[in-house]
Amino acid sequence: MNGKVKVGIVGLGFMGSTHFGIHRQLGKSEITAVADVNEQKRSGDWSSIVGNIGGGDNSKPVNLEGIKTYSDAMDLIADPDVEMVDICVPTYLHEKYVLAALEAGKHVLCEKPVGRTFKEAKRITEAAEKSSSFFSTGLCVRYWPEYRHAFELYRSGKLGKMISATFKRVSPSIDGNAWENWFMKSDLSGGALLDLHLHDTDLVRYFFGRPEAVTSFGMKGFRSDNGIDHVFTRYDFGDDSLVVAEGGWESAKTTPFEMSFQIVCEKGTVRLSESGYKIMWEDGLIEEPKPGSGQLPTGWHVEIDYFLSSILEGKKPDKYLTTEEIRDSMAIIEAEERSIAENRRVTVAY
């Protein structure tokens, strides 16, 4: 493929508008179409869009001149001028649009979670494996510069054996932020467990492989209808390591978003916190790398740039994420949900 990838974006909420801006920044794609049920957004008025970790200035009208606008995503998927479909709609709609786009022969980048359930994730990823089109999902933290740097350092063996690892992701409340407040409807979003904490469950899978079992504790129904709004999980790898993750979105709206981790190994400790990204070696040396400095600024940028590059070069996009890993992370999340419901350790059914 030569030139630019012709992209259609489905859903103009926080992530859809974020992807829109990144496509324009990267210069590897041409946005040929957008789809959203909201007429105001289709007109370029995005002032109603709210996120939980900042974002662009949506107060000014967006120039959509030369871009086709659709109220029905299926019409965008059928558009011959769209080569790649970038899906940023609520989670419960992912399967419908991903399968339709793959069937239409489009490349597909779908926001996370890939589906509402493990069964949906399995159907989607198996369809992607059978398709000649490229597919990936928005587990963007794998692409985040500090996390990727720590992953490569750990996998190099230079840190030695892992002793303990802690991942944390806590968000201000997003109650009322989205279309029809769908995040707070657990049947649609899966609550903070699936929509937020999934990132760190996936990071555990990314860094350390498949855990055998999980033990989770959760708080339900404070912000959402009856979803899990905060979770603590221990991941059991059948050895003496201690791997835990925490995630939640019940804090006041003025609370800063936090994502952090600490990985303690025999030869050193790696930490991302409010004080920055540091490697503290057992011999006393402290390093403060600046991964991504002067390059693509966020994991979203790296993720979208890599997927576009894969299409342009005709190479399968599996450097950061595979369909098997997508399924695994969903299987682990469902084990965590069972552990909370049954108040016990649960073996993961891959």
Secondary structure as UniProt FT lines:
FT   STRAND          5..10
FT   HELIX           14..26
FT   STRAND          29..35
FT   HELIX           39..42
FT   TURN            43..44
FT   TURN            47..48
FT   TURN            65..66
FT   STRAND          68..70
FT   HELIX           73..78
FT   TURN            80..81
FT   STRAND          84..87
FT   HELIX           91..93
FT   HELIX           94..103
FT   TURN            104..105
FT   STRAND          107..110
FT   HELIX           118..130
FT   STRAND          135..137
FT   HELIX           140..143
FT   HELIX           145..155
FT   TURN            156..159
FT   STRAND          162..172
FT   TURN            175..176
FT   HELIX           179..184
FT   HELIX           186..189
FT   HELIX           191..195
FT   TURN            196..197
FT   HELIX           198..208
FT   STRAND          213..220
FT   STRAND          228..236
FT   STRAND          242..251
FT   TURN            253..254
FT   STRAND          258..265
FT   STRAND          268..273
FT   TURN            274..275
FT   STRAND          276..281
FT   TURN            282..283
FT   STRAND          286..287
FT   TURN            291..294
FT   HELIX           299..313
FT   HELIX           323..342
FT   STRAND          346..347
//
